[in-house]
Amino acid sequence: MGQKVHPYGFRLGVTKTWRSRWFAKQDYAKLLREDLELKDALRSRLKAAGISSIEVDRPGNKLRITIHTSRPGIIIGRKGAEIEKLKGDLAKKTKREVFIDIQEVHKPELDAQLVSESIALQLEKRVAFRRAMRKAVDSALRFGCKGIKVRVSGRLNGAEIARTEWYLQGRLPLHTLRADIDYGFTEANTTYGVIGIKCWVYKGEILPGGPRKGLRNDPEPRRPPSTRDRDRRERAGGDRGERGPRPAFVPPSQVHTPQGGVTQAIPEDSPARSSAPILPPMAPPQPTWKDKDKPEGDKTEPNQGGEGGKE
Protein backbone atom coordinates (compact mmCIF):
# COMPACT_ATOMS: atom_id res chain seq x y z
CA MET A 1 0.00 0.00 0.00
CA GLY A 2 1.14 3.55 -0.66
CA GLN A 3 2.34 5.39 2.43
CA LYS A 4 0.49 8.68 2.92
CA VAL A 5 2.08 11.80 4.37
CA HIS A 6 0.23 14.68 6.02
CA PRO A 7 -0.05 17.53 3.46
CA TYR A 8 0.60 20.15 6.17
CA GLY A 9 3.63 18.48 7.74
CA PHE A 10 5.08 17.70 4.29
CA ARG A 11 5.20 21.44 3.45
CA LEU A 12 6.21 22.64 6.92
CA GLY A 13 9.04 25.14 6.57
CA VAL A 14 8.62 25.37 2.78
CA THR A 15 5.24 27.00 2.16
CA LYS A 16 3.59 26.47 5.57
CA THR A 17 4.57 27.79 8.97
CA TRP A 18 4.22 26.34 12.46
CA ARG A 19 0.94 26.75 14.35
CA SER A 20 2.71 26.81 17.74
CA ARG A 21 5.60 29.28 17.81
CA TRP A 22 7.72 29.31 20.95
CA PHE A 23 11.06 28.09 22.28
CA ALA A 24 11.74 26.40 25.62
CA LYS A 25 15.02 25.20 27.06
CA GLN A 26 13.19 23.30 29.79
CA ASP A 27 9.63 22.15 30.48
CA TYR A 28 9.12 21.48 26.77
CA ALA A 29 6.77 18.53 27.39
CA LYS A 30 4.72 20.55 29.87
CA LEU A 31 4.24 23.44 27.43
CA LEU A 32 3.42 21.09 24.55
CA ARG A 33 0.76 19.35 26.64
CA GLU A 34 -0.64 22.74 27.63
CA ASP A 35 -0.90 23.72 23.95
CA LEU A 36 -2.79 20.57 23.03
CA GLU A 37 -5.19 20.90 25.98
CA LEU A 38 -5.84 24.54 25.11
CA LYS A 39 -6.68 23.73 21.50
CA ASP A 40 -8.97 20.83 22.45
CA ALA A 41 -10.76 22.94 25.07
CA LEU A 42 -11.27 25.83 22.65
CA ARG A 43 -12.57 23.57 19.89
CA SER A 44 -15.10 21.88 22.20
CA ARG A 45 -16.21 25.20 23.76
CA LEU A 46 -16.49 27.08 20.44
CA LYS A 47 -17.88 24.24 18.35
CA ALA A 48 -20.61 26.39 16.83
CA ALA A 49 -18.20 29.16 15.81
CA GLY A 50 -16.70 27.30 12.82
CA ILE A 51 -13.05 27.24 13.94
CA SER A 52 -10.57 26.56 11.16
CA SER A 53 -7.27 26.64 13.06
CA ILE A 54 -5.77 27.85 16.35
CA GLU A 55 -2.26 29.32 16.58
CA VAL A 56 -0.31 29.75 19.82
CA ASP A 57 2.54 32.19 20.47
CA ARG A 58 4.46 32.49 23.76
CA PRO A 59 6.38 35.80 23.91
CA GLY A 60 8.07 35.67 27.33
CA ASN A 61 5.62 34.64 30.03
CA LYS A 62 2.61 35.74 27.99
CA LEU A 63 0.24 33.67 25.88
CA ARG A 64 -1.14 34.91 22.57
CA ILE A 65 -3.84 32.81 20.90
CA THR A 66 -4.99 33.47 17.31
CA ILE A 67 -8.32 31.88 16.35
CA HIS A 68 -9.28 31.60 12.65
CA THR A 69 -13.07 31.35 12.48
CA SER A 70 -15.86 31.83 9.99
CA ARG A 71 -18.24 33.27 12.66
CA PRO A 72 -16.31 35.81 14.73
CA GLY A 73 -19.47 37.28 16.23
CA ILE A 74 -20.14 34.12 18.25
CA ILE A 75 -16.71 34.28 19.89
CA ILE A 76 -16.73 38.04 20.51
CA GLY A 77 -20.32 38.22 21.79
CA ARG A 78 -22.37 41.29 22.55
CA LYS A 79 -20.00 44.24 23.14
CA GLY A 80 -17.09 41.81 23.58
CA ALA A 81 -18.53 40.12 26.67
CA GLU A 82 -17.87 36.56 25.49
CA ILE A 83 -14.24 37.11 24.52
CA GLU A 84 -13.48 38.81 27.85
CA LYS A 85 -14.99 35.89 29.72
CA LEU A 86 -12.95 33.43 27.61
CA LYS A 87 -9.77 35.42 28.21
CA GLY A 88 -10.34 35.36 31.99
CA ASP A 89 -10.94 31.59 32.04
CA LEU A 90 -7.77 30.89 30.07
CA ALA A 91 -5.69 33.21 32.26
CA LYS A 92 -6.96 31.44 35.37
CA LYS A 93 -6.20 28.03 33.87
CA THR A 94 -2.72 28.77 32.51
CA LYS A 95 -1.69 31.38 35.16
CA ARG A 96 -0.37 33.63 32.39
CA GLU A 97 -1.41 36.88 30.75
CA VAL A 98 -3.57 35.88 27.79
CA PHE A 99 -4.22 37.80 24.55
CA ILE A 100 -6.78 36.52 22.05
CA ASP A 101 -6.84 37.60 18.38
CA ILE A 102 -9.77 36.76 16.12
CA GLN A 103 -9.11 36.26 12.38
CA GLU A 104 -12.17 35.87 10.14
CA VAL A 105 -12.19 33.26 7.37
CA HIS A 106 -13.87 35.12 4.50
CA LYS A 107 -14.43 32.06 2.29
CA PRO A 108 -15.30 29.04 4.45
CA GLU A 109 -16.09 27.05 1.28
CA LEU A 110 -12.35 27.04 0.49
CA ASP A 111 -11.19 26.01 3.97
CA ALA A 112 -10.65 22.24 4.16
CA GLN A 113 -11.33 21.96 7.91
CA LEU A 114 -14.59 23.90 7.66
CA VAL A 115 -15.67 21.88 4.61
CA SER A 116 -15.10 18.60 6.45
CA GLU A 117 -16.96 19.90 9.52
CA SER A 118 -19.95 20.94 7.42
CA ILE A 119 -20.10 17.47 5.84
CA ALA A 120 -19.87 15.85 9.30
CA LEU A 121 -22.70 18.04 10.57
CA GLN A 122 -24.89 16.98 7.64
CA LEU A 123 -24.09 13.30 8.17
CA GLU A 124 -25.13 13.59 11.83
CA LYS A 125 -28.45 15.01 10.60
CA ARG A 126 -28.99 11.89 8.42
CA VAL A 127 -28.34 13.64 5.09
CA ALA A 128 -27.25 11.30 2.27
CA PHE A 129 -23.45 11.27 2.20
CA ARG A 130 -23.21 11.52 -1.60
CA ARG A 131 -25.40 14.59 -1.62
CA ALA A 132 -23.35 16.26 1.12
CA MET A 133 -20.08 15.48 -0.68
CA ARG A 134 -21.28 16.74 -4.05
CA LYS A 135 -22.61 19.93 -2.50
CA ALA A 136 -19.25 20.66 -0.84
CA VAL A 137 -17.30 19.93 -4.04
CA ASP A 138 -19.54 22.09 -6.23
CA SER A 139 -19.50 25.05 -3.83
CA ALA A 140 -15.68 24.94 -3.54
CA LEU A 141 -15.26 24.90 -7.32
CA ARG A 142 -17.75 27.74 -7.68
CA PHE A 143 -15.69 29.88 -5.29
CA GLY A 144 -12.59 29.43 -7.47
CA CYS A 145 -10.42 26.62 -6.07
CA LYS A 146 -8.23 24.68 -8.49
CA GLY A 147 -9.17 21.24 -7.17
CA ILE A 148 -10.84 19.48 -4.26
CA LYS A 149 -10.99 15.91 -2.96
CA VAL A 150 -13.42 14.67 -0.31
CA ARG A 151 -13.22 11.20 1.26
CA VAL A 152 -15.60 9.60 3.78
CA SER A 153 -15.06 6.25 5.52
CA GLY A 154 -17.23 4.22 7.84
CA ARG A 155 -20.70 2.68 7.97
CA LEU A 156 -22.14 4.83 5.21
CA ASN A 157 -25.96 4.92 5.17
CA GLY A 158 -25.92 2.48 8.09
CA ALA A 159 -24.41 -0.39 6.07
CA GLU A 160 -23.16 -3.44 7.97
CA ILE A 161 -19.78 -3.38 6.25
CA ALA A 162 -17.77 -0.16 6.41
CA ARG A 163 -16.47 1.23 3.13
CA THR A 164 -14.81 4.31 1.66
CA GLU A 165 -16.24 6.73 -0.90
CA TRP A 166 -14.48 9.76 -2.40
CA TYR A 167 -14.94 12.52 -4.97
CA LEU A 168 -12.20 14.38 -6.83
CA GLN A 169 -12.70 17.43 -9.04
CA GLY A 170 -9.92 19.45 -10.66
CA ARG A 171 -6.19 19.11 -9.97
CA LEU A 172 -4.60 17.94 -6.70
CA PRO A 173 -0.76 17.86 -7.03
CA LEU A 174 0.12 16.31 -3.66
CA HIS A 175 3.80 15.83 -4.59
CA THR A 176 4.35 19.49 -5.49
CA LEU A 177 5.84 21.37 -2.52
CA ARG A 178 4.93 24.83 -3.82
CA ALA A 179 1.27 23.82 -4.21
CA ASP A 180 -0.97 25.44 -1.60
CA ILE A 181 -2.99 22.42 -0.43
CA ASP A 182 -5.22 22.74 2.62
CA TYR A 183 -6.14 19.60 4.57
CA GLY A 184 -8.89 18.96 7.11
CA PHE A 185 -10.18 15.99 9.07
CA THR A 186 -13.36 15.58 11.13
CA GLU A 187 -15.28 12.70 12.68
CA ALA A 188 -19.07 12.46 12.52
CA ASN A 189 -20.66 10.60 15.45
CA THR A 190 -23.73 8.95 13.93
CA THR A 191 -26.10 6.44 15.48
CA TYR A 192 -24.44 3.62 13.53
CA GLY A 193 -20.87 4.55 14.44
CA VAL A 194 -18.12 7.02 13.69
CA ILE A 195 -17.62 8.25 10.10
CA GLY A 196 -14.35 9.98 9.24
CA ILE A 197 -14.24 12.81 6.71
CA LYS A 198 -11.02 13.99 5.03
CA CYS A 199 -10.82 16.97 2.70
CA TRP A 200 -8.04 18.31 0.45
CA VAL A 201 -8.37 21.74 -1.23
CA TYR A 202 -5.87 22.93 -3.87
CA LYS A 203 -5.83 26.73 -4.07
CA GLY A 204 -2.95 27.34 -6.49
CA GLU A 205 0.83 27.65 -6.35
CA ILE A 206 2.87 29.74 -3.91
CA LEU A 207 5.84 31.18 -5.81
CA PRO A 208 8.87 32.62 -3.95
CA GLY A 209 8.83 36.42 -3.89
CA GLY A 210 5.54 36.79 -5.70
CA PRO A 211 1.79 36.49 -5.30
CA ARG A 212 0.07 33.14 -5.28
CA LYS A 213 -1.05 31.83 -8.64
CA GLY A 214 -4.51 30.42 -8.90
CA LEU A 215 -7.54 30.79 -6.60
CA ARG A 216 -9.49 32.18 -9.51
CA ASN A 217 -11.41 30.78 -12.43
CA ASP A 218 -8.63 31.86 -14.79
CA PRO A 219 -6.93 29.14 -16.84
CA GLU A 220 -3.39 28.09 -16.09
CA PRO A 221 -0.88 30.67 -17.48
CA ARG A 222 0.68 29.84 -20.81
CA ARG A 223 4.41 29.72 -21.52
CA PRO A 224 5.67 33.23 -22.42
CA PRO A 225 6.80 33.57 -26.06
CA SER A 226 10.52 33.13 -26.53
CA THR A 227 12.78 35.68 -28.20
CA ARG A 228 13.29 33.36 -31.15
CA ASP A 229 9.54 33.25 -31.88
CA ARG A 230 9.36 37.05 -31.58
CA ASP A 231 12.28 37.56 -33.98
CA ARG A 232 10.80 35.17 -36.52
CA ARG A 233 7.48 37.03 -36.36
CA GLU A 234 9.19 40.40 -36.87
CA ARG A 235 11.18 39.12 -39.88
CA ALA A 236 7.96 37.89 -41.46
CA GLY A 237 6.44 41.37 -41.18
CA GLY A 238 4.22 40.98 -38.17
CA ASP A 239 1.61 38.38 -37.39
CA ARG A 240 0.22 38.36 -40.98
CA GLY A 241 3.49 38.90 -42.89
CA GLU A 242 3.14 40.79 -46.19
CA ARG A 243 -0.56 40.06 -46.55
CA GLY A 244 -1.67 43.31 -44.93
CA PRO A 245 -4.69 43.79 -42.69
CA ARG A 246 -7.66 41.46 -42.79
CA PRO A 247 -10.59 42.56 -44.99
CA ALA A 248 -13.74 43.70 -43.28
CA PHE A 249 -16.45 41.08 -42.92
CA VAL A 250 -19.56 41.66 -45.02
CA PRO A 251 -22.61 39.54 -44.17
CA PRO A 252 -24.13 37.60 -47.08
CA SER A 253 -27.43 39.48 -46.79
CA GLN A 254 -25.70 42.79 -47.68
CA VAL A 255 -23.85 41.50 -50.75
CA HIS A 256 -25.39 43.02 -53.96
CA THR A 257 -25.96 40.35 -56.64
CA PRO A 258 -26.74 41.61 -60.19
CA GLN A 259 -29.61 40.21 -62.23
CA GLY A 260 -28.78 37.24 -64.41
CA GLY A 261 -26.20 35.63 -62.17
CA VAL A 262 -22.66 36.39 -61.21
CA THR A 263 -19.92 36.74 -63.84
CA GLN A 264 -16.34 36.41 -62.69
CA ALA A 265 -14.02 39.04 -64.14
CA ILE A 266 -10.70 38.01 -65.61
CA PRO A 267 -7.83 39.55 -63.70
CA GLU A 268 -5.56 41.87 -65.66
CA ASP A 269 -2.35 40.13 -64.68
CA SER A 270 -3.48 36.70 -65.81
CA PRO A 271 -2.07 35.48 -69.18
CA ALA A 272 -4.39 35.36 -72.20
CA ARG A 273 -5.74 31.91 -72.94
CA SER A 274 -5.15 30.40 -76.39
CA SER A 275 -8.13 29.66 -78.62
CA ALA A 276 -6.92 26.12 -79.44
CA PRO A 277 -9.33 23.35 -78.44
CA ILE A 278 -8.52 21.48 -75.28
CA LEU A 279 -7.96 17.80 -76.00
CA PRO A 280 -9.21 15.19 -73.55
CA PRO A 281 -6.53 13.67 -71.33
CA MET A 282 -7.04 10.14 -72.69
CA ALA A 283 -6.33 11.19 -76.31
CA PRO A 284 -2.92 12.90 -76.48
CA PRO A 285 -1.96 14.58 -79.80
CA GLN A 286 0.02 12.58 -82.35
CA PRO A 287 3.71 13.52 -82.49
CA THR A 288 4.94 15.01 -85.79
CA TRP A 289 7.75 12.47 -86.32
CA LYS A 290 5.20 9.66 -86.85
CA ASP A 291 3.67 11.50 -89.79
CA LYS A 292 7.07 11.96 -91.43
CA ASP A 293 7.96 8.23 -91.22
CA LYS A 294 4.68 7.04 -92.79
CA PRO A 295 4.47 6.58 -96.60
CA GLU A 296 2.12 8.88 -98.44
CA GLY A 297 -0.26 6.06 -99.41
CA ASP A 298 -0.91 5.14 -95.78
CA LYS A 299 -2.15 8.60 -94.87
CA THR A 300 -5.89 8.43 -94.26
CA GLU A 301 -8.39 11.17 -93.72
CA PRO A 302 -9.83 11.40 -90.22
CA ASN A 303 -13.29 9.99 -89.73
CA GLN A 304 -16.19 12.33 -90.08
CA GLY A 305 -19.71 11.54 -89.11
CA GLY A 306 -18.82 8.90 -86.51
CA GLU A 307 -18.91 5.86 -88.92
CA GLY A 308 -16.20 3.32 -88.55
CA GLY A 309 -13.25 3.98 -90.98
CA LYS A 310 -15.02 3.50 -94.38
CA GLU A 311 -16.36 6.20 -96.59
Number of C-alpha atoms within 10 A of each C-alpha: 3 4 4 6 10 10 18 17 12 15 18 14 10 12 17 16 12 12 13 15 12 15 12 10 5 8 8 12 10 9 15 14 10 14 17 12 12 17 17 13 13 16 18 9 12 14 11 12 16 22 24 21 17 20 16 19 17 17 11 8 9 14 19 17 19 16 23 20 23 22 18 17 16 16 22 16 13 10 9 12 11 14 19 15 12 16 16 13 13 19 15 11 11 13 12 14 14 19 16 16 12 18 17 16 19 12 11 20 24 26 24 25 24 25 30 28 23 20 27 27 18 17 24 15 11 13 14 12 17 16 13 16 26 17 12 22 25 13 14 23 20 13 15 17 23 24 21 26 21 23 17 26 16 21 19 22 15 13 10 10 8 13 12 13 14 15 14 15 17 14 15 20 15 16 11 12 17 18 21 26 26 17 21 21 18 20 20 22 14 18 10 13 13 15 21 18 27 22 28 25 29 25 24 23 20 17 13 10 6 7 9 15 16 20 18 15 12 10 8 11 8 6 6 6 8 8 9 9 9 12 11 12 14 12 10 11 12 14 14 11 12 9 9 10 9 7 6 6 6 8 7 7 7 7 8 7 9 8 6 6 7 8 7 6 6 9 7 7 6 7 8 8 6 7 6 6 6 7 9 8 7 6 7 8 9 8 8 8 8 8 12 9 8 10 8 9 6 8 9 8 8 7 11 10 7 6 8 8 10 6 8
